[in-house]
Structures are given as C-alpha cells and as structure tokens.
Amino acid sequence: MASEKLTIVDDPSDSRGLLSAAYDDEGVPTSVKRVIEKGVLNTYLYDSYNSSIDGKVPSGNGMRRRPQDAQYQFRSSLVCAPVNMVVRPGRRSPEDIISSMGEGVVVERFAFPTVNPYTGAFSLEVRSAHIVKNGSPAGHIKHALVTGNMFDGLKNIVEVGNDATITGDTVLPSIAFDGFEVVGSR
C-alpha cells in the first residue's frame, strides 16, 4: 500500500493533538490504532454507523468536533475520522534529507490542500517553496502547482524526517516524495 518508511497511527492520547480524548463524540472509548505500519494497512477506522454496515465494532472514531472549533462544540455532522493522526518520524533531519536530495523542490506550504479521496489525484497550489540544486537552496518559487497521485506518492516516499509539525488533529514530519510534477515559475 505504501513505502515501508511510512507508519501512521491514530493516537487519541497524544497530548500534541487538539482532539485528544478518552471517548469519541459518540461516547465510544478511543484507543491507539496502528493504521499503517511500515507501509502495510493494518486496520480501518469505524464510527457506529460504518461499523454496523461492515459488521465490525466501532473503533472510537465518530467525530463531530473539528480542530478549528472550540473544544466540545459540535458544529458538524458526525463523520468517521482519526482523533489524532500521527505520522511516525524517521531518523534524519529535514536539513540532512535536503542536502542529500540533489535536485528537487521543497514545499513549505500549500494553499487549501485537497486530494480526491477516490482517485488520489491532486493539483495543489504552492504558497511557499524553494528549488534545491546539488543539495542546497537555489531560489524561491513564486507561482507553482504540484500535481500527481497521492496513492502513488505513498509508495514513492524517499524519506521521512525526524521533525514534527502539528496542524490541528495531525502530527506530521517532513516527507520527501519522488514522482510528483511541479509546474511553475521562479
């Protein structure tokens, strides 16, 4: 399913996540779930509705809260979602990964990133990025799109960094991918 360098855990006990809780929004106990371990899909996440369709037990992933809302404000309809999605860090620093990459693009920020959940296709507007040549920064990119397929991207992970960026309910290290196309100007 993915590169063996990728491990994704739903960890409702991780204090860095904004939605950390002992129970989901349906009152079902939460637990740590190793969703993908070393590239292999281990488990699915379930709310009460979807678990009844599949004949499974709810996994504590019925969520109405969103990270951008104040805690315990239920402004959204119930969805099945991770409580805190944590991508486990690798061993190398982002700087070390960049210095060994030769040529490429380092994207620091996308505008409204979305991926088609059925096909994996995406075309993401880049807000902050720079070009790397011979392992060193070689200029900023003003306008660009990164296009590709996320399902293919998960298989083409070159390296996972040892850092962590926290955005709402996600803890994400730097990740180096191969095979995406960058279209733009300097």
Secondary structure by P-SEA (a helix, b strand, c coil): cccccbbbbbccccccccccccccccccbbbbbcccccccccbbbbcaaaaaaacccccccccccccccccccccccccccccbbbcccccccaaaaaaaccbbbbbccccccccccccccbbbbbccccccccccccccccbbbbbccaaaaaaaccbbbcbbbbcccccccbbbbcbbbbbbcc
